[in-house]
Amino acid sequence: MAFSFLFKSRYSVLFSYVATFIAGSFLIRLGLMVTTLEKTDFSFFSILHIFLEGFVYDFGVAMFLVLFYALYLCFLPQRLIKSWFNITFSYSVLFLMTLIAMFSFFAELTFWQEFESRFNFIAVDYLVYTYEVIHNINESYPLPLLIGGVMLISLLILLAFAKTGAFSRHFQSNTPIKQRGVISGMILTICLLYGFFVPNSWAETGSNRYHNELAKAGIYSIFSAFKNNELNYNHFYKMLDKREAYRVIRASLQEDNSRYLSADRGIKRAITGTGTAYKPNVIMITVESLSADFMAHFGNKEGLTPVLDSLASTNLLFTNMYSTGTRTVRGMEALSLAIPPTPGSSIVRRPGNDSLTTIGNIFEKAGYHRSFYYGGDGYFDNMNQYFGSNGYDIIDRGRKVMAGDDYLTKRTIIADDQVHFENAWGISDEDLYAALIKGSDKQFQEGKPFYSFVMTTSNHRPFTYPTGEIDIPSGTGRNGALRYTDYAIGKFLREAAKKPWFKNTVVIIVADHCASSAGKNEIDISKYHIPCIVLNLTGGATNSTGKQQEITPLCSQIDLYPTLFNLMGWSYESNLFGKDVLAKTYVPRTFLGTYQKLAYLKNDSLVVLSPQQKVETYIYHQAKNEQVPGKFSGMVLKEAIANYQTAYDLFKNGGLHQ
């Protein structure tokens, strides 16, 4: 059967669509590659590899898109080929297929602009939380024009099919049933082969992350992400014998002032405070997408964060802290559970995440109020369920309480008259801090200390904020959002300082993750570097000098509270993987992850764990941000595996529950 026959049969429009889709995919890939020219190196052979591998994915996506129509054409009787039903149906289906392709191309461009990646688990999340995402897109881009443009382009493509005779050949064809069976059968077979034998990970064999991502196809990637939203560590990652894994992790977590509460399994231990204990209020402001390199203290020359830089110069500063992931929920997981990231979704979004031994649980045992403040609707990313079912009161900008959400009985919805500015992701940071001060006043009057977990939203696309507060117009980019975020923190501290509870309140300012994690390497360590500042630490703490003090060792978000509890002189029961960075026995190390890659950096030894039991080892040169393949002590490998394996095991088998 000659190839030209395909364009003369009843399948003529179908194969015209396939050719157009592949051409469009080629142009999208070329455009994305051009945007990365300054960020990575390309050779002739790497470009050839990207486009050949990309063609394989594009062809597979095209086959999946046309499969339904191909089966329809196979079984459509010849007598109906010129019927109004087939004419209407064919035009409608081709328009829908073209609309899907055009929308996916636009979505890929915008997603790459934000994450420098093809679709992944984040895109899957966005399909679930449509309200925030649609409003965010509407505020970031001229949505009516874009929708109209996508529809117009789709109509023009159909018009081109008609002008070139693809539709007329379709309606005038007389393709025998045997040939229809062969063509449709081949398309079905190709789809089955792709589904079973062409994984998205096939594009991830190279060492250059940009090259890998460019070779992928957006639609193929999003279905792969949906399929692999949670990975079973025991099935996909390198393992130790379970007894050995717990022996290694227990030895790693052992400190001079700690005692394990069980003989062999688990990590629960009693921590004995080493100083005079005191119980201040604690407010943790978790700032959306605050990379360390936005601050002058870490080398930025743009003057974006004058308030934070001033605070960093006069308070306790972690200079070498790293986030565990690239999403807000991953930062929440690290800051509330002090656990390394496990593959797939954050524990914040997983079933069975109630009644855990969280940081809030430690504060509860010490007699504290516990509250979660969020400027948006806490339904997003399952935040309300997670914090509510772990004993926090919730203060958010939700629309209503859902029936059956018993964990939301202590929920306060920030009322309209308290909101002066709002965008797709939530209210302005100023309005959120006003709600925080109001709630703190109430809790102070009740005579109990309080612990507040605050999550901001202003430093997020569409980067809009109240006008007149700073000298950068709202909606013009991240620099303005950073300046506003910084301004709002300063205003909050000035207002809070007037309150009677403030003199006995520790304020923590820490990022949930960096603004971007994309780089040449799959895990670009420099893109996980975050600031953490601790203000107003007085009482029994030994560092209350009023001058800047730096904690310089390499550490993780999960180490924040074990270090803070030590500075406050607390004795408590710990089920945390985090460690006191100031302890004499502390060895610098940190944890970093994507949805599938899990990294462990100890001093300059980097271990990266991947599915299919893959283990890679590197020597990391921090000054150059370079990862050089290398081999080192087997104990570092064991510690990397043991941390992630036991974290997964404890959560799945109830070891993190109260």
N, C-alpha and C positions, 0 to 999 in steps of 0.2 A: 504494500500500500504506500504510494508516494506521499511524501510529506505535504506536497501542495494540495493533495486531496482534502486534507483536514480543513483547509480554508475555503473549500468549495462545497463542503457537505453541510448538513444541518448544524454541524458543530462550528461553523465559520465564525460566528459571533463569540463563541466560547473561547476559541483559540486566539482571536483578535484581542480579547480581554486578557488572556494569559500573557501574550506578547507585550501588551501595554503595561500590565502590572510589573513585569520583570524590568521593563525599561524605566518605569517610575522608581522602582526599588534601587536600580543602579544609580539613578540621579541622586536619590536620598543618601545612599552610601557615599557617593562622591562628595556631596555637600558636607556631610558629617566629617569626612576625612579632611577636607579643606580647613574646617574649623579647628582641627587638632594638629595642624602642621607645625605650629610653634611649640607644641607640648611634647612631641615625641618624634622619633626618627623613622623615616620610611625609606626602604630600598626598593629597587625594581621588583625583586622577588617577593618582598613582603606585600607590596601592593597587588602583585599578581595573585598571591595566596589569598589575600582578603577578598578580592573580587571573584575568584573561582569558588572559594568556599561560600561566599555570599550568594553566588548564583545557585548553588545547591539548595540553600535554605529558601531563597526566593521562589525557586521552582516548586519546592514542596508546599510553601504557603499558597501559591497559585492553584495547585492541585486541590488542596483542601477547600479553598474558596469556591471552586467550580464544581466540586463533587456532587452536590445536590442537583445542580442544573444538568450535569452530565447524566445522572441517573434519570432525570425527567426526560431528557432528549432520547434516551435509550428506549423508554417505554411509551413515548408519545406516538400514537398511531399516525401513519402517513396521511390519512384523510383529514387530520386535524392540523396539519402543518401550516395551512394558510388561514386557519380559523381566527376569528376575533379573539377567542380565548387565548390561543398561543401567541398572537401578536401582543396582546395586553400583558400576558404573563412574562413573555421574553423581555419586553422592554422594561417591565417593573423589576424583574430579577436582575437584569444587567445594570439597571440604575442603582439598585440596592448594593450589589457587589462593588460597583465603582465607588459609591459613596463610602462604603466601609474602607476601601483601599485608600481613598483620598483622606478620610478622617484619620486613619492610622498613620499616614505619612506626616500629616500636620502634628499629630500627637507625639510621634517619634522626635520631631524637631524640637518641640517644646520640652519634652522629657529630657532630651540630651542637653538642652540649654541649662536645665536645673541640676541634673545628676551626672552628665557625661557618661551615660550608660544606655544600652538598649533597655526595653521594658524588663522589670524584675518584680520582686515581691511588693515593692512600693506601689507599682502600677496596679497590682492586684488589690492592694488596700484601697487605692483610689477608686476602684470600681465599686467597692463596698460602701465607702463614705461619700456618696455622690453629692450631698448637699454642700459640704465644705469645698469639695473639689470644683464643682460647677460654679459656685460663687467666686472661688479664687480665680478661676480662668476668666470669668466675666469681668472681674476687677483688674486683672493683669493684662487682658487683651480685649480688643473690640469684638466681642463674641458674636453679635448679630452680623457684622461684616464678614467674620471668618466663616460662620455657618453658611451665609449667603454665597461666599466665595467658593466654599467646598461644593455646594450644590450646583453652582454655575459651572465649575470645572467638570463635574460629573456629567452634566447635561451636554457640555461641549464635546466630551469624549464620546458619548452616545451619538451625537450628531456626526462626529468624524467616522464612527463605525458605519452609520447610514450612508454618508457621502462616499465612502470607499467600497460600498456594496456588500459589506459583511451581513447586514440584515436581509437584503434582497436575496443573497445566495442562500441564506438560512431558510427563508420562506419558500423559495422555489426549488429546494433540493429534494432529491428522492434517494435517501440513503437506506440501503437494505438493512433489515434487522440484524443480519449476521455482522455487518460492519459496525453497526451501532453497538452491538454487544462487545465487539473487540475493543472499540475506542473507550466506551464507558468502563469496561472491565479493566482496561489498562490503567485508567485514572484511579479507580478504586484500589487496585493492587498497589499502585505507587503510594497512595495515602496510607495503606496498611504497612508498607515497608518503612515509610518515614516514621509512622507512629511507633513501630517496634524497634527500629534499628538506627535511627538518626536522632540521637539526643542533642539537646541544646549545648550540653557540655563538650560536644565534639569541637566546638569553636574555642574552647578554653584551654587548649593544649599548649599554646604559646606562652612565652614569659612576659610579653608586653600586653598589658590589660587593654590599652586602646585598640591594638590590632585585633584582639579577641572580640571586643564589643562591636567593632566595625564589621566584622565578618558575619555577625548574627543578623537575624531579621526580626523586626519588632513583634509582629503577630506571633511568630513561632516562639519567641522568648516569653511572651506574656502567658501563653498556654503552658509552657514549661514551668514558669514560676507558679502558676495556679496549681499545677500538679504536684509540685515539690514544696509547698508552703511550709511544711514542717518535716524535718529530716530526723529519722531515728538514729541517734548517735551510734547505737550498738550495731546497726546494720551497715552504716556507711563509713565509719571512721576507725582509725587505728585504735586498738584496745590493748590494755594490760589485763592480766588476771585480776579479778575484782579485789581479792585480798591485797595484792600488790599495789593496786591503784590507791586503796584506802591507806595502806601503810605509807606510801609516798606522800599523799596529801596531808596526812596527819603529822608527819615529820616536818613538812613544809610550813604548816600553820602553828606548830608548837612555839610558844614564847615563854620567857622566864616567869611571867605572871599568869600563866594559863594552866588549866587542868582539865583533861578530857573527862566527860561524864559517862562514857561507855567504854568498854574494854577494847573493842576492835573496830566496829563500824560507826559511821557517822562522824560529824565534825563538831558536835555540840561540846562546848567547853565553858568552864567558869573562868571569867577574867577578873583578877583582883586589881583594884585601883591602886596606884602608887603615890598618889598625892592627896591633898585635902579636897574632898568631894564638894562640889556645889552644883546647884540645879538652876541654871538660867533658862529663860525662854529661848527657843531656837527657831529662827525663821530661815529657811533655805529658799533663796530665789534661784530657780533653774532657768537660765536665760536661753532662749531659742537660738541655736546656730551661732554661738559665740566662739569663733576660732581664736586661739591665742594670738595668732599673727594679725589680728585686728587692733591689738593694743600696742601703744608706743613702748611699753615695757618689754615687749618681745620683738621690737624692731620696726613697727609700723611708723611711717613718716607722715601720715595723712591727718593726724589729730582727730580721729574718729571717736575716741573714748576718753575724754579728759577727766571725767568723774572716776571711772574705773582705774585709770592710771594713777590718779591722786590717791585713791584708796589702796592701791597696790604698793604705793610708796610709804604708807604709814600703818599698815596692818600685816597680818600673817598671810603670806602668799605661797601657794604651791606652784613652783616654777616649772615642774617637769611632770605634770599630771596628764594622763591620756584617757580619752573616752573609750568605752568598750565597743561602740558601734556607730552607726550613721543615721539612726532614727531617734526621734524623741522617746518612743516607748522603750528603746534599748537603754537610753540614758536613765529613764525612770526605773527600769529594772535594776541597773547598777547602783543607783543612789538609794533605792528602797530595800533591796535585798542583799547588796554587796556580794554578787555572784558573777562569775565569768559568763560571757554570752554563750548560749547553747544554740545549735544550728536550727535554722528556720525562724519562726516568729518569736518575738519577745514573750517572756512569761506573762507580761501584762495582758497579752491578747490570747492566752491559751486557756482551755478548760482546766478546772481543778486548781485555780490559783488563789483560792480563798483561804483565810485563816493560816497564813504563812508566818514564819518567824521573821518578820520585816523589821526594819529600823524603827518603824512606828510601834511595833510590839515591844521593843526595848523601852521606848519612851512611855508606853502605857504602863508597864510594870513599875516605872519610876513615878507614876502618878500624874502624867501629863494629859492634857487635851491633845488630840491629834486632828489636824485639818488638812484637806487638799484643796488648794485654790487654783482654778484654771480660767483663763479669759474666754475660752470658747465653750462649746458644748461638750461636756465630758463623755458623752456617748461615743464620740470619735475615738478610735483606737482602743475602745473598751476601757478607758481610763476610770470612769465612774464605777463600773463593776469591780475593777481591780482594787481601787482604793476603798470603795464602800464596803466590800466584803472582807477587807482586812482592817476594819475598825476606824477608818478615818471619817470625820464629818466632811461633806463635800460642799464647796461653794463654787458654782460655775455659772455660765451663761446659757444654761440649757433651756429648752422650750417648755418641756413638761416632764413630769415623772411618769414613766411607763408603768402600766399595770403589771403587778407581779414582781417589780423590782424592789424587794424588801430591803436590800442593802442601801437603798436611797432614802430611807426614812429620816435620816439626819442630813438631808440635802437642802441647801439654801440656793435659790436661783437669784442671781443678781438682777434686780428689777430695772425696768426701762428708765426710771427717773434717776438711776445711779449711773447711767451710761451716757457719755458725751460724745463718744466716737466708737464706731464698730465697723469691721470689714468681714471678709469671708471667714477668717480664722478666729475671730473673737473681738472682744473689746480692747481698747487701748491699754497699754501698761499702766498709765496713770489711773484709769478707772479700776483696774484690777488691784492696784496698791491701795486705793481708797477703800475698797471692799476688805482688803487685808487689815488695814488699820481699824476699821469698824469692827471686824470680827475679833481682833486682838484686844480692843477695849472691852468688849463683852466678856471675853474669857478671863481677862485680868480681874474684872469685877467679881468673877466667880471664885477667885482665890486660889486657882490652880495654875501651875506653870503650863505653857502651851508650846507645842511643836507644830510648825506649819510648813508644808511642802507646797511651794508656789511655782506654777509653770506659766511663763510668759508666752506671748504670741506675736508681738509687734515686729520682731526681726525676722520676718517671713514674707515671701512674695504674697501679695502684691506690693509690699513695702509702703503701705499707706498708714498715716497717723494724723493726729490733730494738727491743723494749720496754726502757724503763729508761735509755736513753741521753740523751733530751731530755725536756722537760716537756710536749710535745704528744703526745697518744695516736696511735699508729700507725693509718693508714687513715682519718684524719679530714679529709684534704685536702692540697692542695699546700703550704700554709704549713708543715705538719709535715715533709713530705718535704724542703723547702728547708732547714729548720733541721737536719735529720739530715744532709743532704748537706754542709752547712757544717761541722757537728760532725766528720764523718768525715774531711774534708780536714785539719782541725786536728789530729786524732789521728794521721793519717798523717804529717804534718810533724814532730810530736813524736817519733814512733817512728823515722822516717827520719833525724832529726838525730843519733841515737845511733850511726849507722852510719859506718864509715870512708870510705865513698864519697860521703857527702852533702856534705861541704865542697867537693867539686868537681863538684856536680850542679846544673844549672839546672832549675828546675821551672816549667813553664808551666801556668797555669790559664785555660782558655778555654771558651766555650760552643760546642756544635755548632749551636744555633739558639735562637730565643726560645721561650717557652712557648706563645705564640699569635701567629699572623701575621694574624689576621682584623681587619679594620677597614673603614671606609667606602670607602676606595679599594682597587682591585684589588691594588695593592702599597702597603701602609701602611708607610712607611719607618721610622717609630718602632718598629714591631714586629720589626725586624731588628737593633736596637741591642743589642750584646752586650759583656760585660766581657772583658778579657784582661789577666792579671797575670803578670809574669815575675819569679821569685824567684831570689835567690842568684847573680845575674849578676856574676861576678868575673873574675879573670885579666886578659886584655887588654882587657876592655870599659872604655870611657871613662866609664861612668855608675855605677861601683861606689862609691857614697857612703854607703850604708846609710840614705838618706833617700828619701822619695817623689820619684819623677820621673815626669812625665806626658808621653806622646806624644799630642798633641792634634789633629793634622790628621785630617780625614775619611779613612778607609781601610777596607780589606776584610780578611776572614780570609785571603785569598790573599797578603796583604802581610806576614804574621807572620814567616815564615821568611826571606825576603830581608832583612828588617830585623834579625832575630836573627843571621844569618850575618855581616852587616856589623858588628854589635856584638862578635862573636867574632873579627873580623879575618880571616875566611876568604876564600881564593881558591878558586873552584869553577866548574864548568860548569853553566850554568842553562838550563833549558828551561821556565822558570816565567813565568806572566803577572804574578805579584806583583812589587812593587817595594819598594825600601828607602824607608820612610816618612821616614827622617831625612836622606835625600840632599838636597842643595841644589836639585836640579832637580825634586824631587817636587812634583806638582800634585795636590791633594786630589781623590779620586774613589773611587767604590765600585761594586760590582756586586750586584744583587739579582734574584731570580727566583722565579716559581712554576713549575709544570710547563710553562706555555705563554707567560707574560709574562716578558720579559727587560728589566731596567731598568739604566740607566747614569746615575749621578748624579755630575756634575763640578761642584764648588763648589755653586752653587744651580741648575744647569741639569740637568733630569731628562728623559731619553729613555726611552720605553717601547716596546719592539718586540713585536708580536703576530703570530699567523698571518694569512694573507691579505695579507702584506706591509704590514701596518698599522704606522704610526709616529705616536706621540703625543709632544708636547713640553710641558713644564711648567716653571714657576719654582717651586722648592721653598723654603718659608719654614720653616726648622727649628724656630724658637722656637714657632711655632703648629702645626707639623706639618701645613701646608697645601700643597696642590699646585694652582697656578693655571695654567690654559692660557696658554702664551706661546711666542714664537719667539725663537731665538737663533742664534749662529754655526753655520754649516754644518759646521765642523770638529768640533764636539761630536757632531753626528749621525754623521759619518764614523767617529769614534773608537768610538762605541757599536756601530755595525754591524760595524766591523773587528774589535773584540775578540771578539764572539760568533761572527762568521762564521769567523774564523781558528781559534778554539778548536775549533769543530765540525770544520773541515776537517783540522786537525792530528790530532785523534783518529781520525776516520774513515779517514784516508789514511796512518796510521802515523807521523806526525810527532812523536807523544809517546812513541814507543817507543825503547828503548835501542838 
